[in-house]
Each structure stands twice: as structure tokens, then as C-alpha cells.
């Protein structure tokens, strides 16, 4: 049975969006020479006009970051740096509702997720790294405890504030200064974060935010004044960056794509597993690099799981992201929607069976119904390529060895899930899987203390935990 809920929209009166935003360079707002619009993907309403960063803007930001590194930030003790990080974390908590509503408006994700996941986890990353700032010599890192200097950071649109926190918190805790570029479609929470830096009294130039597109990102990557690049995004752009950085002395960490396998053994608790599958692929509209986008089911329980999964998917509430009842929000952009449509059309053309939840999609904005493909083989594009949307590919297996072979048969290696009541199954499978993060009887759980990163084309290096600290200290591998 489906309960009827009255709409429970979160008020947007808590946020103030300026009609035009400049870059945040050396603690000041600097208007760009050209602009582009940031829209609400749920309605296509123009939210604001954002500055398009040029090479000259990036250069000014790098100079400000270098000056701040030399004159103030590198002179502070770890304890003093930690105080700023604690202050930022507390202000983020105080302004949590503002951040959550703004993130939902700009990104399209449900308020339930921005409020309960993105914003609290972002603050948690600052709290966690604030604690390390004065204890680096006890962190057991396999590097020196000296910062790189100026770090260039480029982040994607799927978790705009959280990816900023993953990047900025460890960089500042270890004594680096930062030039960060948010994704073109989701700059607003990074610009609100700049206001938080001002409110926290962070010395000018320690954090610089230059908004823009891929050309702005490229100007950061290629700037000779930058000592380290940290990137999260697609594998294709990650490869371009690796090539650009290879002949230089810059250090590099890359968090790239994934095609996570979610393996369900015949003895798994089916109802809990179905919830885990839904969370694994439909959380954040499937715009998650570690999404459980390949469901690998033991044949003995495949029919039962699929029947229950479809029933559950029919109850997913798709619609207004600001409504507190909404489970699945808008696709982030028209381009991403086109990509999802192209790949799902390829799935049908290649012979997989398509099933979509029976839900009404709003007329304006960018939407895609939760969808699964059955009868998927290893050769299908939907089994190999990252769809980055609410689309699940289902494969089956007979023996555990077959499950592992299918799970590992991918150029990626970011995440995996195992569902089984037997600890021995879980321990055995964990040792065979080539994935940086493996969840057992759960999925998509994150903690600042836990390192995150991938094997193979999913990237280089780790973010979070002590391993993530190392990446921001001299002596880290390229
Ligand atoms: P991109 O990799 O293009 O974007 C990530 C960031 O890099 C953005 O800030 C982007 O700017 C910037 N960028 C783009 N081109 C360059 C460049 N040449 N040099 C430096 N920086 C650059 O991802 P997309 O947003 O285009 O998404 C495409 C696909 O990537 C998705 O469909 C998905 O499959 C995958 N993806 C994976 C993510 C992950 O976390 N693993 C995250 C996001 C996407 P701008 O936004 O202005 O283009």
C-alpha cells in the first residue's frame, strides 16, 4: 500500500542568492569579465550569474595563495590552524539549513539528503581534520609533515559542498593554501563557503575560489605556481590531468569514476538487501562515483530479489527536491540527462530488458525514473560504462568465483558491496575484490576517518583518514 503524504516543502527563505557572483580571491570578491548562469535543475529557473574564471583570474588566485602560504599560513602552529578549522566546522553547523537548501536548489538532490548527509558530513570533515592539525607528527604518515604549498583543487557537481570539504579540510589542516574550482553547474555552496571563511576570520588568500568551466580547471592544472593538484571527476578528464602533470614536479591525487558491483549471495537477508540495493544506486539520483550500479545476484534468489526490488522501486517518491518526502530529485543538468538517455537506449538496443518505476515526472526540469536492466551481460555498454544516473544493471551468477570474476571485470575499482549472512563469505569475497571501498550488508556509508579511493581507472591516492593526510604532505607519491 502507498501512503498519501501532504507536500512538506522546506522554505527557501533561509537562503539569500545574489544575482551575480564574483570569484573569491585574497579574501575579496572579484567580479569576472564574463559570466554564465547557474540554474535549478528541478525547475530550470535561473538562480544566479556566475563568473567565468580566466587564466588571469587563476593567476591572481595562485599569487594570493602563495603569498598567504609564505606570509601567514605556513608560519602558524598546527594548533592555530586547527582553531580556524574548528571555527569553520562550527559555522557550517550553525548555517546548516542554509547550506542544505542552497545545495538542493543548485544541485537538484533531495533536501533529506543534503540536510542529513552532505552538510553534516562536510562539517564532520572539518572537525576531523581540525583534530589532526596539531598532531601530524603522531599520525604515522609515510611522508614528511611539511605541506606542499599551494594546492589546486577541482571538484564535480554530484556532492558540491562535500567534495569541497574532502579537499579543503585536509589541505588546510596540513598547512597548504588552496585555489579551488567548483563544477560549472554547482558553484553556489562553494561561494557560501567563501563567506564562511570570511566569517571565521581565515587569513586572506588561504582559500581562493575561482568559478568557471573546464578551461578554468585546465588553467589551474597548468599553472606553474601550483605544487599539487587534487581532482575529483570523470576518468577522461582525470587522464588529461595526469598527462598535463606528468612532466612537472606537481603532486597529484585523482578520484575518478566507478562501476561498483553489489553482490548478493543466496543466503542474504532479502528485505534488508533490497533496501541496500535501493540506497546503493538511487541515493543522490545515482550521481555517485561509488554507486552500486551493477547488481550481481545469485541465481537461486534472483527472481525473488527482482520482484521485491520492483515493488520497492514503485514506492520511490520522485519530485520536488525541496519536499522533505522526496526520495529522488532532479538530474543535475540537461547534458547529464542526455548521457543517461543515450546509455539506456544503448542498453535496450543491445538486448537487455528495461523496467522503469511507475512514477509521474514533473514537466519542467531534468528527470529520469528509477530504472533497472535485467539480462545484462558483461559485453553490454551499461555493464561497463558509468551511467551516473538512477539506472541499475542486473547480472546473475551461480558460483562465488563467477561473482568475483564478474565484479572485477571492469576497468574501474572504486567500490563494492557484499550481502550475505555468513561472515566467511564476506571475508573471502572481500579479499578477492579489487575495489578501494567494500561494504558488507550496507552501502554508501562514509566517515572522515575512513580512507576513500580506488584501484585501476578509479584513481590515484586516498582521501580521508590518515592516508588522505599523507596526500597533502611532501613526500607523497605523485
Ligand atoms: P568532469 O570530469 O568533466 O568534471 C569534473 C570537474 O573538472 C569539473 O569542475 C569540471 O569543470 C572540471 N573540468 C572539466 N574539464 C577539465 C579540464 N580539461 N581540466 C581541468 N578541469 C576540468 O565531469 P562532468 O561533470 O563532465 O561529468 C561527466 C561524467 O563524469 C559523468 O557523467 C560521470 O560519469 C563522471 N563523473 C564522475 C564523478 C566522480 O565523482 N567520479 C563526478 C562527476 C562526474 P566543469 O564542471 O565546469 O565542466
Boltz pocket constraint, residues with backbone or C-beta under 6 A from the ligand:
constraints:
  - pocket:
      binder: B
      contacts: [[A, 154], [A, 155], [A, 156], [A, 157], [A, 158], [A, 181], [A, 182], [A, 183], [A, 184], [A, 185], [A, 212], [A, 213], [A, 214], [A, 215], [A, 216], [A, 217], [A, 218], [A, 219], [A, 221], [A, 232], [A, 233], [A, 234], [A, 235], [A, 237], [A, 238], [A, 240], [A, 241], [A, 255], [A, 256], [A, 257], [A, 258], [A, 288], [A, 289], [A, 336], [A, 339], [A, 386], [A, 387], [A, 388]]
      max_distance: 6.0
